[in-house]
């Protein structure tokens, strides 16, 4: 037996080495294509591109009877990002297979440590030096593009050149400036949908998540709408000055459709206004529903510029549509809601059944829909469970703060609560890996509901310390709450089914601060934590991975196959229907009809390939789902008690006793974060913070001050 083991070890190492080499080759190719794509964006507004590159490219593409002029834009603007996405899927599949048992052991190069330090920028929030550098470079790209266009065009606008049209020089320059503002806005539109593609391989291959990248979507959205608004205003002023306001109603058959552009801009403005913080926070439902105007925005944009030029924004939106349809397929079925823990602080922990094949990382999120409250609203919540510690369960925590979550809390916590609940989910979504094991100490700073992402981290570390028998970092959890009732949120640190005895070996220290009370509330005024068990429904299913165990390979297959089907269908359409009519002149066949046909082909190709992959994996995962036994039976007469509300009672479990003994309660005060952080002398201290904006900025300022080189700020996003 020992001989077999020793002989297999070299083969495993050799296989791992080959996989690592293949991963390195794929990553190098991804970087080369990415750099080449951005170089193309840089040279596009230059004379070199217009006078040298463009004629050569047109000579090889324009005369094609299959794609015509659209083929050039598909090759130059669409193909690179699609290619990066497919390569990213292959890379992530190999990475998952080689690291699935030890995803946390990732070492960070010391050279990048200084670039990860946080900076607080007004209007941007907390950003790392890397993020700020890329943001500045992207703005520089936009400025360079606009300036280059004007530098080339403005010298050609003279009194003599505009005399024929009867315009003034300033009017011609205004029109051209408006046109160039639109072209610059198209660059931002190319990337606008990438950050909100939740299952994106493009994001994850670069170490990003959709939840953490939402801020990039917000930045790009503001820039896009600012540029497009300026684009529209310039043209309105130009038309008014030249007495051509009738141009606003123009819907060209083989030319730019001004009316379509105005409808696109109007849809974008309605959407944009609802995104501003004051409106979004006070009227979230208005923000949610108006955000669906993006469909009108994109459709009328394609009608406005024509489908050929729209290829510049096609790749990002194409990947978004693939992801969106897969989420739609996942959301069609009801999932098995096993139980709910009802906390006195208007907080719920919903526990769902899942298959063992569904794995996720700490700090992941999941979108939840309860049709009895709203059939259209989907809300993201941070997952509190660990897929390793709790292989057949997945949990989310929900704080009753908004109208939707308050209705859910009242529905479940009422004396006549429902015995079953129809729930649909999308996800989970999270980072491909976490880096917590590389630190000697983890300091987690939370304010109120900000504790939720730390619950999953702590549960994962409990499993790591037990199963892998390796050294885990010590944990200092600094939690700030308003009232004593909120302390019951600390009960969620332990799963409902209990925790292994190794909890006491985790090295967890909790400093809990209650700011609005100067002493503990009497036990007579305290409410008990309750656990409610739901009756199963035969139609309910455990949550399964939407594309099975090899989800990245399947996603790569869907993206590549759907794009190939689109190209083949487009080639057939052009060759046998459009080309016989238009002969590549672009002056006969209707632009809007061509746009509709292209959009229809894209939708059909995505629906066919995604549905086929989903159905195949649904059948494969059906065996695992059937093995999950429904938890029948009456609701237990007794529910677990809060270990904070019953501190004077004898602890029934070792993990609860260990957690209580490691907790220090502070009433009527706030934590001195600077002192608590600076007094830590460990060589590597990972600092994570979730909570109010003021708290996040305070911790980021401390870590970026440079007074303690051992403090490493880790960005954490959460949804409640």
N, C-alpha and C positions, 0 to 999 in steps of 0.2 A: 504494500500500500504506500509506504514511504517512498519506494522507488518510483511508483507511478506519479506521485505528487511532485517529486523532484524533477522528473522528466517533463511534466506538463508545464512547470514554471517557466523555463526558457521560452517555450512556444507562446505562452501568454504574454511574456515580455516582448517577444518579437512582434506579435500581433498588435500589441499596444503601441509599439514604436512605429509600425507601418501606419496605423490609424492617425497617430500624432503628426507624422510627416504629411499624410494626405490632408489633414486639417490645415496645416501650415500652408500647403500649396493653394488650397481653396481660399484661405484668408488673404493670401498675397494677391490672388486673382481678383478678389472682391475689392481690395484696396486700389489695385491698378485701374479697374473699371471705374471706381468711384472718383479717383483723381482725374482720370481722362474725361469723365462727364463734366466735372466742374471746370476743367480747362476749356472744354467746349463752350460752357456758359460764359467764360471770361472773354474768349476770342470772338463770340458771335457778333457783338456790336462794332467790330473793327473792320477796316477796309480790307485787311488780309482775308477775312472770312467771306466778305461780300464779293470781292473782286477775283479772288484766287480759288478759295475752297468751294464756294457755292456753284460756280459754273461747272467745275469738275464733277461735283456730286450730282448736279442736275443732268449732266450728260449721261450718267449711268442709271438714273432712276426715273426721270420725267417721262421718257418714252415708253416706259413699261405699260403694257396693256392690262396688267393685273392690279397695279397699285397707283400708277400715275404719279402726280406730284405728292400725294399723300404718303407714298412709300419713303420719300426722303425724310419726312418728319417722323414716321414710324421708326426708321432706322436710327436717326440721330437723337431723338428725344424720348421715345417710348421704350425701345429695346434695352438700353443700359440699365434702367431701374428694375425692369422685369427680370433681367439676367441676374442682377445683384440679389433680388428676392429669392430666386430659385437656388442660386449658389448658397445663400444664407440658410435655406432649409436643409440642404445637404450637410453643411457645416454643423448646424445645431443638432442634427440627428447623430452625427458621429460624436460630437461632444457629449451628448446625453448618454450614449452607450458607453463611453469611456469614463464618465464621471458620475453616473447615476447613483453610485453608492457612497460617494464622498464629495458631494457638490460644494461643500463649504470650504474645502482646503484649497483656497486660491490665494496666492501670495501677490501682494502689490509691490511693484517696483518703487524703491525709495525716491527715484528721480521724479515720479509723478505725484508724490505725496504733497509737495508744495502747491501743485496745480489743482489739487482737490480741496484745498482750504476754501471755506465759504467767504463770500463777499455780499454785503447787503447793498443792493442798488435800488434807488427809488424808481418805482414803476416796474421793476423786474422781480423784486423780492430777494430771496436768498439764492444766489447762484455760485457755482464754483468758478475758479479761474479758467478752467477748461471751457465751461459753458459761455463765460463772458468773452473769451477769446474767439470762439466760433461765431458768437453773435456779432461781434465787431467786424469779423471778416465777412460775414454775410451782408451786413449793412454796407460794407465797403464794396462788395460785389454789385449791389443795387446802385450805389452812387456812381461807380465806375461805368456800369452799363448805360445809365441815363446820360452821364457826362459825355461818354464816347459817341452816343447817338447824336447829341446836340453839336458836338465838336465837328462831326462830319457833315451834318445837314445845314446848320445855320450859315456857314460861309456861302452856301449855294443860294440862299434866299436874299435876293437883292431887289432894289426898286425895278430893275429891268426885268427880272425873272417873274415878278408878280404882276407886272403891268398888263400882261395878256388876260389874266383872270379878273382884273379890276380890284384886286385886294391890296391892302396895305402891308408893309413889311411886318409890323407887329402882329397883324392878324394871321399871316402865314406862319410866323414863328409860334404863335399861340396854338394853332391847329397842330403843328408838328410836335410841340411839347406835349399836348394832350395825347397824341398817338403814342409817343415814347413812354409816357407815364403808364399807359395801358400795357405796353410790352414789358416794362419792368415789373408791373403787378403780376403778369403771367408767370414770371420766375417764382414768385412767392406762392402762387396758386399751385405750382407743380408739387410743392412739398406740404401744402396745407393739410391734406388728409392723411399723410404718413403717420403723424404722432397719435392719431385717434384710431388707427387700425390696431385693434386690441391684440390680435394674434399675429402681429407683424414679425416676420423673420428679419426684416431690415433693421428694426429697432433692436431686437434682442441680439443680433450678431455684433452690434456695437455696444452691448451691455446696457441697453435702455429698456424701459417698460412703457406701455401706453399710459399708465396712470401717472408715472413720473414725467412723461413727455407732454402731458396736457398743456403745460405752461408754454411749450414751443408752439403748440397749435394756437394758443391765445395770442402769442406774439405775432405769429404769421397772419392770423386773422385780422388783427388791428392794422398791420402793414398793408395787407391786401385791400381792405376796405378803404383805407386812407388813399392809396394810390388810385384805385378804381373811382373813388368819389372825385378826386382831383381830375382824373381823366374825363369823367362826365361833365364836370363843371367847366373845364376848358372848352369842350365842344359846344356846350350850351351858350357860353359867352361868344364863341366864334360864330355860331349860327345867328345869334341875335345881332352881332355887329355887322355881319354880311347879309342880313335880311334873308336868311335861309332857315327860319324856324320850322318850316314844313319838313325839313330833313329829319326832324325828330320822329315823324310818323313813317319813315321809309322802312319798308321790309323788302329788301332786294332779293330777287330770284337767284342771281348769280353774282351777288356782291355782298358787302357788309350790310347786315340788318340792324339799323340804328334802334328801331323800336324794341327788338329782342334784347339789345344791350341795355336799354333803359329798364326793361322789365327785370332783367338779371340784377342790375344795380339796385332797383327798388326792393327786390326780394332780399338781397344782401343787407341793405340798410335796416330793414325790419328785424332781421336776424341779429345784426350788429348792435342795435340799440338795446335789445333785451339782454345782451351779454355783459353790460356794465355792472359792476359789483352791487351798487345800490338797488338796481332793478332785479338782478339775479337773486339776491339774498331775500328780498322782501316778497318777490313774486316768482318763485322758482318754477311754478307750473307754466307761467307765461314764457319764461326762458326755455323750458323744455319743449313746449309745443312749437314756438317760433323757430327753434333750431332745425325743424324739419323743412324749413324754407330752403335749405341747402339744395334740395332736389330741384326746385324751380330755378335757383341760382345757377346751377350747373347746366341744366337743360337749355335755358335761354342764353347762357354764355356760349354754348356750342352753336346755337342758331345765329348768334351775333358774329362770331369770328369765322364760322365755317368749320366743318369737321376736320379738314386737313390741318389747319393751324391749331385746333384744339388738341392735337396729339401731344403738344407740349405739356399739358396737364393730365393727359390720359393715364400714365403709369401709376401715379399716386392714387387716383380715383379708382382705377381698375383693381388695385390691391385692396382698397377699402371696400369695394363692392363684393369681392370674394369673401372677405372677412365678415361683412355684414350679412350676406346670405347664409353663411355657415352658422352664424349666431341665430339667425331666424329659424333654421332647421332645428337647432338645439332647443330653442325656446318653445317649440310646438307641443312638447310633452310635459305632463305634470310629474314632479319629482316627489319622492317619499320623504315627507316631513315626520321625523320620529318623535321629537320632543321639543319643548321650549323651557328654558330656565327664566323665570320671571323675577327680576330684581326690584327691590323697593324704590330704586332711583329711576324708575321709568325706563328700564333697560331690559332688553330681551336677548337671550342667546338661543338662536334657532339651530337645531341639530338635524342634519339631513343624512339619509343613507347614501352610501356611495360604494362603488366597486373598488376592490383592492388595486386594480390597475390604474386608477386615477391618482396621480401624484402631483404635488404642487409644493412650492417653496414658502417659507415664512414671509409675511407681509403681503401675500397675494390677496386679491379682491375677487368678489363674485357679485354679479348683478342679479337682483331678485325682483320678481313681479308677482303680485297677489291680485288676481283678476277681480275678486270680490271688492277690492278697494279701488283699483283702476286697471283697466285692461291695457292701457297704453304706457303707463309709467313704469320705468325700470330704474331702480336705485342701486348704486354700488355700495357694498359693505365689505369691511376688512374681515378676512377669515381669521378666526381665533384658534382653530384646531391645527394639529400637525398630522400630515398624511402618513408619517412614520409611526408616531405614537398611537394614533387612532386610525388604523387602516380602513375601517368600514364606516367612518363617519366624517362629515365635514360640517363645521359650525361657523356661523357669522354672528356678530354682535350688532344690535340695533338700538340706538338711543332715541327715545321719543322726543325729538326736538322739532321736526317739521310736521306739517299736517298729515302727510302720508304715514310716517312712522308713529305718530300719536294715535291714529286710527287703528293701526295694527296692534299697538300695545293695549289699547282699550278692548279690542276684540278678544285678545288672548288672556288678559289679566282679569277680566270681569268675572264675577261669581258664576255666571251662566256662560262660560266661555265655550267656544266651538270645540267639538270633539275631533274634527278633522279640518284641514285647510288645503285648498288647491294652491299650489305654488309652482312657478316656473323659474328657471335660472339660466344664466349665461355665464360661462367661465368654468373654472377659475382662471384668472390672469395674474401673472406675477413675474418676477425676475427669473432668469434661467438659473441663477445661483445666488448665494449669499456669502458674505466674507467674514462672518462673525468669529469663526474659530481662529483667525489670525491674530486676534487681540488677546492680551492677558486679562483685560478687564473690560466689561461692557457697562457703560453708564447710560441708563435709559431715563430720559426726563419726559414726563407726560403731564398734560393738563386736562383734567376731566376725561372726555371720551377718547383722548389721544393715547390712552393706554392700550387700545385694542391691537395695534400691530405688534406690540411687545409681548402680548399673551401667546401668539403663535411662535415667536422666537424662543420664549422661555420653555414652552412645551417641546419644541424641537430640540433644544439643548438637553432637556430631561431625557429624551430618547437617545440622543447621542452619547450622553454620559453612561447610560445603561447598556446600550447595544454594542457600541464600538469600543468601550472601555478606554477611551482616550481622554486626555486632559481637555476640559472645557473651560472657557474663560469664566472668571467670577463675574457676578452680576450685581450692580447697584441700581435698584429701581427707585427713582424719585418721582412720586406721584402727588399731584396737587388736586384737591377736590374742594368744592364749595361747602358741602354739608356732609354730615356723618352718614346719611343714607348712601351717598356716593361711594363710601368705602366698600360697599358690597360688590363693587365691580372687581375688587381684588379676588373675590371668590372664583372668578372666571380663569384665574391662573391655573387652576386644576380642572381637568376635564370632568364631565358629569359621571363618567364611569370609574373615576378614581385615578390615581397616578401611582407609578411604581415607587418602591421604597427608596430608590436612589434620589428622590427629590431632596432629601435632607443632605445629600452629598454634592448638590449642585453649586453651593457657594453663593446663595441668593441672599441679599440684604435689601430690605424694603424700608424706605423712609417715606411715610405717608403724611401729608400735610392737609389739614382741614382749616380753611382760611376764615370761614364765617361763623365758626363756633369756638368758644374758648374752653369748653369742657365737653366730655362725652355725653350723649343723650341718654337718659334713663332707659333701662331695658323695657319698661312698660310702654314707652312710646314707639318702640321699634317694630317694624314689620318683618315678617319672615320671608326668606327666599323660598320660592316654590318651583317645583318642576312639574310640568304638565305633559302628559303622554298623549299622543294623537292616535286615533284609530287608522289603520291602513285602508287603502282603497286598491282593489285589484288592478286598476289602470295606472297607479303610481309606479314610477320606476326609480331605481337608485341612480344617482348622478354618475355618468360614465364619460370617459374621454371622447370627445366628439369625433375624432379621427383615429381612435384606437391608440395602441402603444407606440406605433411608428408615426405619430401625428405629424412630425416635421417632413418626413418623406411624402406622406399623403398630401400635405399642403403644397409642397413643391410640385407634385404631380398635377394637382388641381390648377395651380397657377400656369404651369407650362402648357398643359393640355388645353386649357380654356383659351390661352393666348394663341396657340397654334390653330385651334378650331376657328377662332376669330379671323386669323390671317387667311386661312384657306377659304372660309366663307366669303370674306371680303374680296379676295382675288377672283373667285367665281362670279360674284356679283358685278365687279367692275368689268371683267373680261366679257361676260355674256349679256350684260344688261346696260350698264352705264357707258362703257367704251363705244359700243356701236352707235350710240346716240351722240355722245360728246366728243369722241375722238381725242381725248386729253386736252381739249381747248379750255375747259372750265368756264365756257361761256354759254352753254346750252342747257345742261342738266341742272335741275333745281338744287341749290345748296340745302334748303330745309329738308327736302325729301331725302337727299343723300345723308344728311345728319340723322334723320329718323331711322333710316335703314341701318346705319352704322351702330347706333345706340341699341337697336333691336338685336342685332347680331351679337353685340357684346353681352347683353343680358342673357340671351339664349345660351351662349357658350358657357357662361358662368353657372347658370342654373343647371344645365345638363351635367357638366363635370362634377360640380359640388354635390348634386343630388346623388349621382352614381357612387361617389366616394363615401358619402354619408350613409346611404343604404347598405353598402357592403360592410362598413365597419359596425353599423347597427346590428346586423345579423351576427357578426363575429363576437360582439360584446354581449349578445343576448344570452349566451351560456353563463357568463359571469353574473349577469343580472338575475337570472333565475335562481342562482345559488344563494342570493341574499334573502334570508328568511324575514318575512313580515313579523314585526314585533306586536303580536296580538296580546290582548289581556287588559285587565282593568288598570286604571291609573292608580299608582301606589297611594296608599292611605297617608303615608308620611313622605315628606320631601327633605332633602338634605338641608341642614341648617347652615346659616352663615357662620363661619368661624370667627368673624369679628363681632357679630351680634351676640354670640354665645361664648364669649371668652372665659366666662367663669365656670363653664361646664367642662367636664372631662372630655378630652378629644378622643373621638372614636377611631381616627386613622392617623398613622404616623406621618404621612405627607401633610395633613392639615395642621398637626401639632408643630411640625417643623417650620411650616410657613408662618404660623402665628408667632412662634418664638423668634423668628428672624425679622419681625416687623416692629418698627418704632413709630408710634403715633405722635403727631405734633398738632396741637389745636391752637387756633388763633394766630398763626404765623405763616409766613411764606419762606420757602427755602432760600438760603444764601447760595445760589448756584456757583458763584465765582469761588467761594471758599470750598464748596464740596468738590468742585472739579480740580482746582489748583492743588488741593492737598493729596491728590492721588499721585503716587510716585511710581506706579508700574511703568514698564518700558513702553508699552503700547496700550493706549486707552481709547476704545471706540466709543464715541459719543453720539447717541441717537436722541432725537427730540421730536415729539408730536404734541401739538396743543395750540393754544392761541398764538396769533401772529407775534405779539410782544414777547412771549416766551421763546419762540423759535429764533427771533432776532437776537435776543439776549444770549442764548447759548451759542449761536453762530458767531457773535462778536467775541465771546470769550475764547472760542476755539481758533479764531483767525487772528487773535491779538499777537501771537508769536511768543507769549510769555511762558508757555508750556509746550515744548516740542513733542511731548508724548500724547497730546490730545489730537485725535483724528475724527473730524466731523463726518458722520455718515448720513446721507440724505434719506429720509423716510417719508413716504406718502401714505395716507390712509383715507378711507371713506367710512362714514358712519351713517 
